[in-house]
Amino acid sequence: MCSCSAANGRLKNLMNQTDNRICADCGAPDPKWASANIGVFICLKCCGVHRSLGARISKVLSVQLDDWSDEDIDAMIEVGGNSSANAIYEAYIPEGYSKPGPDSTHDERSRFIRSKYELQEFLKSSLRITSRKSSASIQSSFSTKILDSFRIKSSKEPETVVEYIGLLKVKVVKGINLAIRDMLTSDPYVVLTLGKQVILQVDEVVITIGLDGDSDFIPLSIKALVTIQTAVINSNLNPVWNEELMLSVPQNFGPVKLVKNSTLQQVYDYDTFSADDIMGEAEIDIQPLITSAMVYGDPEMFSNMQIGKWLKSQDNALIEDSIVNIIDGKVKQQVSIKLQNVECGEIYLQLEWLPLDQ
């Protein structure tokens, strides 16, 4: 990854060009996102549509939050910025066709951006891709770069970059009637992990966050593995944490689990002179939360309302149905879950979804 100040300065200089101070797609001021392979700077609202196209069409990076490789920066500089890219991608916009503006709806943005980059409707006809085979007549590296951004690669190619779709804020509220692991009590703490599963010989309650159903837990590179934990509360079987923890969510995310001996999300009993003891495990499906959030888009446009639900069943450890709500412009979900593989214990959580385009 590119971390030197000189490389960051190159990107900043490009972003400060006059044409790059507005979104390439809607004209909104001060864009903070970019499509590295297309070579344009975009606003947070258009960023969401770009992400929906997939990384093979538009590789979206945050100018401020993501690490940029030398290759990504070189690609942006080679294109030359929004004006140069739009001269290609918007070369043949039909007469009377209006680009979206900063206040356009999500549907208006989506139609335009898909037409522009995915369907290539505004490209010069000779540059459009009509098959999966590359054209032997392509001469310039710039034209090749544009075409490469649309090529469909084999699904068997290994992914080398972890693509993130948002942030998951987990508020660990409290535990009730947790298992005794010391003489008469326990010293519980919660560990959250999202990513590749790694076995740990520790005593905790683990919560795993991810997909439910038939989907396998998809291993990710070690970069995608995130582990965080709450504070230890001494001598308390009914601890109240009210502690907020944050996880980055990759495109291929597994379940969030309350599991012992795993780096997902766990609750442990802390011991000073011996290995920490397991206090139970469970699994949390975040698909309902993320799907509901994506369907409704910007939650600030809606009043408080229910938008989704994770149903209690024999296949999960829910104490009751878990409701997904829009509350004060935020997508939140209350989860009460019974710990598994332990004699007793319940954990209460609040989840909040923060898409990257926010």
ZAKEKE-191997 format. One record per residue (C-alpha): chain; x negated, y negated, z. Coordinates in steps of 0.2 Angstrom, whole numbers, plus 5000, padded with zeros to 4 digits. Example, Ala and Ser with C-alpha at 12.3 -4.5 7.8 and 13.67 -1.06 7.14 Angstrom:
BEGIN
+-------+------+------+------+
! chain !   xx !   yy !   zz !
+-------+------+------+------+
!     A ! 4938 ! 5022 ! 5039 !
!     A ! 4932 ! 5005 ! 5036 !
+-------+------+------+------+
This chain:
BEGIN
+-------+------+------+------+
! chain !   xx !   yy !   zz !
+-------+------+------+------+
!     A ! 5000 ! 5000 ! 5000 !
!     A ! 4995 ! 4982 ! 4997 !
!     A ! 4992 ! 4973 ! 5013 !
!     A ! 4978 ! 4961 ! 5009 !
!     A ! 4982 ! 4942 ! 5010 !
!     A ! 4976 ! 4940 ! 4992 !
!     A ! 4989 ! 4952 ! 4985 !
!     A ! 5003 ! 4944 ! 4996 !
!     A ! 4998 ! 4928 ! 4989 !
!     A ! 5000 ! 4933 ! 4971 !
!     A ! 5018 ! 4939 ! 4975 !
!     A ! 5022 ! 4923 ! 4984 !
!     A ! 5015 ! 4912 ! 4970 !
!     A ! 5026 ! 4921 ! 4958 !
!     A ! 5041 ! 4919 ! 4969 !
!     A ! 5038 ! 4901 ! 4970 !
!     A ! 5040 ! 4898 ! 4952 !
!     A ! 5055 ! 4887 ! 4948 !
!     A ! 5064 ! 4901 ! 4938 !
!     A ! 5061 ! 4913 ! 4952 !
!     A ! 5069 ! 4902 ! 4966 !
!     A ! 5086 ! 4908 ! 4960 !
!     A ! 5094 ! 4925 ! 4958 !
!     A ! 5091 ! 4932 ! 4940 !
!     A ! 5109 ! 4939 ! 4940 !
!     A ! 5120 ! 4926 ! 4948 !
!     A ! 5110 ! 4910 ! 4951 !
!     A ! 5111 ! 4911 ! 4970 !
!     A ! 5097 ! 4900 ! 4978 !
!     A ! 5082 ! 4907 ! 4988 !
!     A ! 5082 ! 4926 ! 4983 !
!     A ! 5074 ! 4937 ! 4995 !
!     A ! 5074 ! 4953 ! 4986 !
!     A ! 5066 ! 4960 ! 4969 !
!     A ! 5068 ! 4974 ! 4957 !
!     A ! 5049 ! 4978 ! 4955 !
!     A ! 5051 ! 4989 ! 4939 !
!     A ! 5062 ! 4977 ! 4930 !
!     A ! 5053 ! 4961 ! 4936 !
!     A ! 5066 ! 4950 ! 4943 !
!     A ! 5070 ! 4942 ! 4960 !
!     A ! 5088 ! 4944 ! 4966 !
!     A ! 5099 ! 4939 ! 4980 !
!     A ! 5106 ! 4950 ! 4994 !
!     A ! 5123 ! 4952 ! 4986 !
!     A ! 5116 ! 4957 ! 4969 !
!     A ! 5103 ! 4968 ! 4978 !
!     A ! 5117 ! 4980 ! 4984 !
!     A ! 5123 ! 4983 ! 4966 !
!     A ! 5105 ! 4986 ! 4960 !
!     A ! 5103 ! 4999 ! 4974 !
!     A ! 5118 ! 5008 ! 4967 !
!     A ! 5110 ! 5010 ! 4950 !
!     A ! 5096 ! 5021 ! 4958 !
!     A ! 5078 ! 5018 ! 4959 !
!     A ! 5075 ! 5025 ! 4942 !
!     A ! 5084 ! 5010 ! 4935 !
!     A ! 5080 ! 4997 ! 4948 !
!     A ! 5067 ! 4999 ! 4962 !
!     A ! 5073 ! 4987 ! 4975 !
!     A ! 5061 ! 4979 ! 4987 !
!     A ! 5062 ! 4966 ! 5000 !
!     A ! 5050 ! 4952 ! 4998 !
!     A ! 5048 ! 4950 ! 5016 !
!     A ! 5052 ! 4967 ! 5024 !
!     A ! 5044 ! 4980 ! 5013 !
!     A ! 5026 ! 4984 ! 5009 !
!     A ! 5022 ! 4981 ! 4991 !
!     A ! 5009 ! 4992 ! 4981 !
!     A ! 4997 ! 4984 ! 4970 !
!     A ! 5006 ! 4992 ! 4955 !
!     A ! 5023 ! 4984 ! 4960 !
!     A ! 5015 ! 4967 ! 4961 !
!     A ! 5006 ! 4970 ! 4945 !
!     A ! 5022 ! 4975 ! 4937 !
!     A ! 5031 ! 4959 ! 4943 !
!     A ! 5017 ! 4948 ! 4937 !
!     A ! 5016 ! 4956 ! 4920 !
!     A ! 5035 ! 4953 ! 4917 !
!     A ! 5032 ! 4935 ! 4922 !
!     A ! 5048 ! 4932 ! 4932 !
!     A ! 5066 ! 4929 ! 4930 !
!     A ! 5066 ! 4918 ! 4914 !
!     A ! 5055 ! 4931 ! 4905 !
!     A ! 5065 ! 4946 ! 4910 !
!     A ! 5082 ! 4937 ! 4906 !
!     A ! 5075 ! 4933 ! 4889 !
!     A ! 5075 ! 4951 ! 4886 !
!     A ! 5090 ! 4958 ! 4896 !
!     A ! 5101 ! 4943 ! 4892 !
!     A ! 5096 ! 4940 ! 4874 !
!     A ! 5113 ! 4944 ! 4866 !
!     A ! 5126 ! 4940 ! 4879 !
!     A ! 5142 ! 4938 ! 4868 !
!     A ! 5150 ! 4921 ! 4866 !
!     A ! 5162 ! 4917 ! 4879 !
!     A ! 5155 ! 4930 ! 4891 !
!     A ! 5152 ! 4922 ! 4908 !
!     A ! 5138 ! 4928 ! 4920 !
!     A ! 5143 ! 4929 ! 4938 !
!     A ! 5140 ! 4915 ! 4950 !
!     A ! 5134 ! 4914 ! 4968 !
!     A ! 5152 ! 4916 ! 4974 !
!     A ! 5158 ! 4929 ! 4962 !
!     A ! 5166 ! 4945 ! 4969 !
!     A ! 5157 ! 4962 ! 4971 !
!     A ! 5166 ! 4969 ! 4956 !
!     A ! 5161 ! 4955 ! 4944 !
!     A ! 5143 ! 4957 ! 4949 !
!     A ! 5144 ! 4975 ! 4947 !
!     A ! 5151 ! 4975 ! 4930 !
!     A ! 5138 ! 4962 ! 4924 !
!     A ! 5123 ! 4970 ! 4932 !
!     A ! 5128 ! 4987 ! 4925 !
!     A ! 5131 ! 4980 ! 4908 !
!     A ! 5114 ! 4971 ! 4909 !
!     A ! 5102 ! 4984 ! 4915 !
!     A ! 5111 ! 5001 ! 4915 !
!     A ! 5121 ! 5000 ! 4898 !
!     A ! 5109 ! 4988 ! 4890 !
!     A ! 5123 ! 4979 ! 4882 !
!     A ! 5114 ! 4962 ! 4880 !
!     A ! 5097 ! 4969 ! 4874 !
!     A ! 5091 ! 4967 ! 4856 !
!     A ! 5097 ! 4983 ! 4848 !
!     A ! 5080 ! 4989 ! 4843 !
!     A ! 5075 ! 4989 ! 4862 !
!     A ! 5090 ! 4999 ! 4868 !
!     A ! 5087 ! 5017 ! 4873 !
!     A ! 5098 ! 5029 ! 4864 !
!     A ! 5090 ! 5046 ! 4869 !
!     A ! 5079 ! 5052 ! 4883 !
!     A ! 5064 ! 5053 ! 4872 !
!     A ! 5052 ! 5038 ! 4872 !
!     A ! 5050 ! 5029 ! 4855 !
!     A ! 5033 ! 5031 ! 4847 !
!     A ! 5035 ! 5014 ! 4839 !
!     A ! 5033 ! 5005 ! 4855 !
!     A ! 5017 ! 4994 ! 4854 !
!     A ! 5016 ! 4982 ! 4868 !
!     A ! 5015 ! 4986 ! 4887 !
!     A ! 5028 ! 4974 ! 4891 !
!     A ! 5041 ! 4983 ! 4880 !
!     A ! 5035 ! 4999 ! 4887 !
!     A ! 5038 ! 4993 ! 4904 !
!     A ! 5056 ! 4988 ! 4900 !
!     A ! 5060 ! 5005 ! 4892 !
!     A ! 5052 ! 5015 ! 4906 !
!     A ! 5063 ! 5006 ! 4919 !
!     A ! 5078 ! 5015 ! 4910 !
!     A ! 5071 ! 5032 ! 4906 !
!     A ! 5079 ! 5046 ! 4915 !
!     A ! 5066 ! 5057 ! 4924 !
!     A ! 5067 ! 5075 ! 4928 !
!     A ! 5076 ! 5079 ! 4944 !
!     A ! 5061 ! 5091 ! 4948 !
!     A ! 5049 ! 5077 ! 4949 !
!     A ! 5043 ! 5074 ! 4967 !
!     A ! 5048 ! 5058 ! 4975 !
!     A ! 5033 ! 5048 ! 4981 !
!     A ! 5042 ! 5033 ! 4988 !
!     A ! 5055 ! 5034 ! 5003 !
!     A ! 5070 ! 5023 ! 4998 !
!     A ! 5079 ! 5015 ! 5012 !
!     A ! 5098 ! 5011 ! 5011 !
!     A ! 5100 ! 5002 ! 5027 !
!     A ! 5098 ! 5001 ! 5046 !
!     A ! 5107 ! 5010 ! 5059 !
!     A ! 5109 ! 5002 ! 5076 !
!     A ! 5113 ! 5014 ! 5090 !
!     A ! 5118 ! 5008 ! 5107 !
!     A ! 5116 ! 5021 ! 5119 !
!     A ! 5129 ! 5017 ! 5132 !
!     A ! 5130 ! 5030 ! 5145 !
!     A ! 5129 ! 5048 ! 5150 !
!     A ! 5142 ! 5057 ! 5161 !
!     A ! 5139 ! 5072 ! 5172 !
!     A ! 5122 ! 5077 ! 5165 !
!     A ! 5114 ! 5093 ! 5170 !
!     A ! 5103 ! 5094 ! 5185 !
!     A ! 5085 ! 5097 ! 5181 !
!     A ! 5076 ! 5092 ! 5197 !
!     A ! 5080 ! 5097 ! 5215 !
!     A ! 5097 ! 5088 ! 5216 !
!     A ! 5097 ! 5076 ! 5201 !
!     A ! 5088 ! 5072 ! 5185 !
!     A ! 5078 ! 5057 ! 5177 !
!     A ! 5087 ! 5056 ! 5160 !
!     A ! 5081 ! 5047 ! 5144 !
!     A ! 5087 ! 5048 ! 5126 !
!     A ! 5076 ! 5050 ! 5111 !
!     A ! 5082 ! 5045 ! 5094 !
!     A ! 5074 ! 5053 ! 5078 !
!     A ! 5079 ! 5051 ! 5060 !
!     A ! 5069 ! 5060 ! 5046 !
!     A ! 5060 ! 5076 ! 5045 !
!     A ! 5062 ! 5088 ! 5060 !
!     A ! 5047 ! 5091 ! 5071 !
!     A ! 5048 ! 5103 ! 5086 !
!     A ! 5042 ! 5095 ! 5102 !
!     A ! 5040 ! 5104 ! 5119 !
!     A ! 5048 ! 5091 ! 5130 !
!     A ! 5064 ! 5090 ! 5140 !
!     A ! 5077 ! 5078 ! 5133 !
!     A ! 5093 ! 5077 ! 5125 !
!     A ! 5091 ! 5075 ! 5106 !
!     A ! 5103 ! 5067 ! 5095 !
!     A ! 5101 ! 5070 ! 5076 !
!     A ! 5109 ! 5058 ! 5064 !
!     A ! 5114 ! 5063 ! 5046 !
!     A ! 5125 ! 5072 ! 5034 !
!     A ! 5138 ! 5084 ! 5038 !
!     A ! 5145 ! 5098 ! 5028 !
!     A ! 5136 ! 5109 ! 5016 !
!     A ! 5121 ! 5098 ! 5013 !
!     A ! 5104 ! 5104 ! 5020 !
!     A ! 5094 ! 5093 ! 5030 !
!     A ! 5082 ! 5086 ! 5017 !
!     A ! 5064 ! 5085 ! 5023 !
!     A ! 5056 ! 5068 ! 5020 !
!     A ! 5038 ! 5061 ! 5020 !
!     A ! 5031 ! 5058 ! 5037 !
!     A ! 5034 ! 5039 ! 5033 !
!     A ! 5052 ! 5042 ! 5034 !
!     A ! 5051 ! 5050 ! 5052 !
!     A ! 5056 ! 5037 ! 5065 !
!     A ! 5057 ! 5041 ! 5083 !
!     A ! 5062 ! 5029 ! 5097 !
!     A ! 5068 ! 5031 ! 5115 !
!     A ! 5077 ! 5023 ! 5129 !
!     A ! 5071 ! 5019 ! 5146 !
!     A ! 5070 ! 5032 ! 5159 !
!     A ! 5084 ! 5031 ! 5173 !
!     A ! 5078 ! 5039 ! 5189 !
!     A ! 5089 ! 5050 ! 5200 !
!     A ! 5105 ! 5048 ! 5190 !
!     A ! 5117 ! 5061 ! 5183 !
!     A ! 5128 ! 5047 ! 5176 !
!     A ! 5116 ! 5035 ! 5169 !
!     A ! 5121 ! 5018 ! 5161 !
!     A ! 5108 ! 5012 ! 5148 !
!     A ! 5118 ! 5000 ! 5137 !
!     A ! 5101 ! 5000 ! 5126 !
!     A ! 5101 ! 4996 ! 5108 !
!     A ! 5089 ! 5006 ! 5096 !
!     A ! 5086 ! 5004 ! 5078 !
!     A ! 5083 ! 5017 ! 5064 !
!     A ! 5079 ! 5014 ! 5046 !
!     A ! 5090 ! 5026 ! 5035 !
!     A ! 5083 ! 5033 ! 5019 !
!     A ! 5093 ! 5038 ! 5004 !
!     A ! 5092 ! 5057 ! 5009 !
!     A ! 5096 ! 5056 ! 5027 !
!     A ! 5100 ! 5071 ! 5038 !
!     A ! 5111 ! 5072 ! 5053 !
!     A ! 5108 ! 5062 ! 5070 !
!     A ! 5106 ! 5076 ! 5083 !
!     A ! 5106 ! 5076 ! 5102 !
!     A ! 5094 ! 5091 ! 5102 !
!     A ! 5081 ! 5097 ! 5114 !
!     A ! 5064 ! 5101 ! 5106 !
!     A ! 5067 ! 5090 ! 5090 !
!     A ! 5062 ! 5073 ! 5085 !
!     A ! 5079 ! 5067 ! 5081 !
!     A ! 5089 ! 5060 ! 5095 !
!     A ! 5087 ! 5068 ! 5112 !
!     A ! 5091 ! 5066 ! 5130 !
!     A ! 5077 ! 5072 ! 5142 !
!     A ! 5074 ! 5074 ! 5161 !
!     A ! 5057 ! 5065 ! 5165 !
!     A ! 5045 ! 5074 ! 5175 !
!     A ! 5028 ! 5067 ! 5181 !
!     A ! 5018 ! 5082 ! 5184 !
!     A ! 5026 ! 5095 ! 5172 !
!     A ! 5034 ! 5096 ! 5155 !
!     A ! 5051 ! 5086 ! 5153 !
!     A ! 5066 ! 5097 ! 5154 !
!     A ! 5080 ! 5099 ! 5141 !
!     A ! 5097 ! 5092 ! 5145 !
!     A ! 5107 ! 5096 ! 5130 !
!     A ! 5109 ! 5093 ! 5112 !
!     A ! 5122 ! 5088 ! 5099 !
!     A ! 5124 ! 5082 ! 5081 !
!     A ! 5131 ! 5066 ! 5074 !
!     A ! 5137 ! 5064 ! 5056 !
!     A ! 5134 ! 5046 ! 5050 !
!     A ! 5142 ! 5050 ! 5033 !
!     A ! 5159 ! 5043 ! 5038 !
!     A ! 5151 ! 5027 ! 5044 !
!     A ! 5140 ! 5024 ! 5029 !
!     A ! 5154 ! 5029 ! 5016 !
!     A ! 5167 ! 5018 ! 5024 !
!     A ! 5155 ! 5003 ! 5025 !
!     A ! 5150 ! 5005 ! 5007 !
!     A ! 5169 ! 5006 ! 5001 !
!     A ! 5173 ! 4990 ! 5010 !
!     A ! 5158 ! 4980 ! 5005 !
!     A ! 5155 ! 4964 ! 5015 !
!     A ! 5164 ! 4967 ! 5032 !
!     A ! 5164 ! 4948 ! 5035 !
!     A ! 5178 ! 4947 ! 5022 !
!     A ! 5190 ! 4957 ! 5032 !
!     A ! 5199 ! 4955 ! 5049 !
!     A ! 5197 ! 4968 ! 5063 !
!     A ! 5204 ! 4985 ! 5056 !
!     A ! 5201 ! 5003 ! 5056 !
!     A ! 5192 ! 5009 ! 5040 !
!     A ! 5186 ! 5027 ! 5043 !
!     A ! 5186 ! 5042 ! 5055 !
!     A ! 5176 ! 5056 ! 5060 !
!     A ! 5188 ! 5070 ! 5065 !
!     A ! 5185 ! 5081 ! 5080 !
!     A ! 5184 ! 5099 ! 5075 !
!     A ! 5177 ! 5116 ! 5080 !
!     A ! 5162 ! 5112 ! 5069 !
!     A ! 5156 ! 5097 ! 5079 !
!     A ! 5154 ! 5092 ! 5098 !
!     A ! 5166 ! 5077 ! 5098 !
!     A ! 5176 ! 5074 ! 5113 !
!     A ! 5189 ! 5064 ! 5103 !
!     A ! 5191 ! 5058 ! 5085 !
!     A ! 5177 ! 5045 ! 5082 !
!     A ! 5184 ! 5029 ! 5073 !
!     A ! 5175 ! 5018 ! 5061 !
!     A ! 5181 ! 4999 ! 5063 !
!     A ! 5177 ! 4982 ! 5057 !
!     A ! 5175 ! 4972 ! 5072 !
!     A ! 5171 ! 4953 ! 5071 !
!     A ! 5163 ! 4956 ! 5053 !
!     A ! 5153 ! 4971 ! 5058 !
!     A ! 5155 ! 4990 ! 5054 !
!     A ! 5155 ! 4999 ! 5071 !
!     A ! 5159 ! 5017 ! 5077 !
!     A ! 5162 ! 5023 ! 5094 !
!     A ! 5155 ! 5041 ! 5097 !
!     A ! 5159 ! 5051 ! 5113 !
!     A ! 5150 ! 5068 ! 5112 !
!     A ! 5148 ! 5084 ! 5122 !
!     A ! 5131 ! 5090 ! 5124 !
!     A ! 5127 ! 5108 ! 5118 !
!     A ! 5117 ! 5122 ! 5124 !
!     A ! 5118 ! 5115 ! 5142 !
!     A ! 5129 ! 5118 ! 5156 !
!     A ! 5137 ! 5101 ! 5156 !
!     A ! 5135 ! 5083 ! 5150 !
!     A ! 5142 ! 5070 ! 5139 !
!     A ! 5134 ! 5055 ! 5130 !
!     A ! 5143 ! 5039 ! 5124 !
!     A ! 5136 ! 5029 ! 5109 !
!     A ! 5141 ! 5014 ! 5098 !
!     A ! 5134 ! 5015 ! 5080 !
!     A ! 5133 ! 4999 ! 5069 !
!     A ! 5129 ! 5000 ! 5050 !
!     A ! 5118 ! 4986 ! 5043 !
!     A ! 5115 ! 4988 ! 5024 !
!     A ! 5099 ! 4981 ! 5017 !
!     A ! 5108 ! 4968 ! 5007 !
!     A ! 5113 ! 4960 ! 5023 !
+-------+------+------+------+
